[in-house]
C-alpha cells in the first residue's frame, strides 16, 4: 500500500497528525471502537501514544489499553475508519 492509500490497519498522514496532536496536547478524547467480541464501546480517555509495528498502527490509551486502528470507529465525532 502506498502512503496515499493506507490499508485498514494504517491511518493516513492527516489522521496521524491529528492523533499526534491528541498525544502532545494530552487532550481527553471520546473514542468509539469495536472490541474483539464485536461490541461497540465508547470510552473517554487520553491517547498516550500512536505506534506503528509490522505495517499496523495502534493507539495506546491512558489506561494502557492498546487498540489497532482498524477497530477504532470515531474519535471526537471524526470517523477514523471506512465502513
C-alpha positions in Angstrom: 0.0 0.0 0.0 1.2 3.5 -0.7 1.1 6.4 1.7 -1.8 7.9 -0.3 -4.0 4.8 0.1 -3.5 3.4 3.6 -4.7 -0.1 4.4 -7.4 -0.6 7.1 -4.5 -1.3 9.5 -2.9 2.1 9.0 -4.1 5.7 9.1 -3.5 8.5 6.5 -1.0 11.2 7.3 -3.6 13.8 8.1 -5.2 11.4 10.6 -1.8 10.5 12.1 -1.1 14.2 12.6 -4.4 14.7 14.3 -3.7 11.7 16.6 -0.2 13.1 17.4 -1.9 16.4 18.4 -4.0 14.5 20.9 -0.9 12.8 22.3 1.1 16.1 22.6 -1.8 18.1 24.0 -2.8 15.3 26.4 -6.4 16.0 25.4 -9.3 13.8 26.6 -10.9 12.1 23.6 -14.2 10.3 23.1 -13.2 7.1 21.4 -15.7 4.7 19.8 -14.2 1.3 18.9 -15.3 -2.3 18.2 -13.9 -4.8 20.7 -12.8 -8.4 20.0 -16.3 -9.6 20.6 -17.8 -7.2 18.1 -19.3 -4.9 20.7 -19.2 -1.2 20.1 -17.5 0.5 23.0 -17.3 4.2 24.0 -14.5 5.5 26.3 -13.3 8.9 27.3 -9.5 8.7 27.6 -6.3 10.3 26.7 -4.3 8.9 23.8 -0.9 8.2 25.3 0.9 7.2 22.1 0.5 6.2 18.4 2.6 3.2 17.4 3.4 1.6 14.1 4.5 -2.1 14.1 4.7 -4.6 11.3 2.5 -2.5 9.0 -0.2 -1.8 11.6 -0.9 1.4 13.5 -2.0 1.2 17.2 -3.3 3.7 19.8 -2.1 3.4 23.3 -4.8 4.8 25.7 -4.2 6.4 29.0 -5.4 3.2 30.8 -2.8 1.2 28.9 -5.3 -0.4 26.5 -3.8 -0.9 23.0 -6.2 -0.6 20.1 -5.5 -1.4 16.5 -6.7 1.5 14.3 -8.8 -0.9 12.3 -11.0 -1.3 15.4 -11.4 2.5 16.1 -14.5 3.9 14.5 -14.5 7.5 15.7 -12.5 9.9 17.8 -14.5 13.0 19.0 -17.0 12.5 16.2 -14.5 12.2 13.4 -14.6 8.9 11.6 -11.3 7.1 11.6 -12.2 4.0 9.6 -14.3 3.5 6.5 -17.4 1.4 6.8 
